[in-house]
Amino acid sequence: MVLNEKKWYNRLGVALGGFLIFIGIIVIGVFLASTTGLIDVNIIETENLQGLVLGLLLMIGAVDLVAAVILWRK
């Protein structure tokens, strides 16, 4: 039973790691597109969306922490 539980944690850690890599690629792409002038990201600077963006970044950080703990226990 414990071995099966470890496999489940390992799969969850790998899935979360893959998700975070995907999100990181998107964030890097948006950053590069905004610095080269391809897109305008000034919409993020409005007060209504700042809380949403910061909340999303906080949730991504929390998922990253969970993935790190799962992989550390491996």
Secondary structure, 3 states (H helix, E strand, C coil): CHHHHHHHHHHHHHHHHHHHHHHHHHHHHHHHHHHCCCCCCHHHHCHHHHHHHHHHHHHHHHHHHHHHHHHHHC
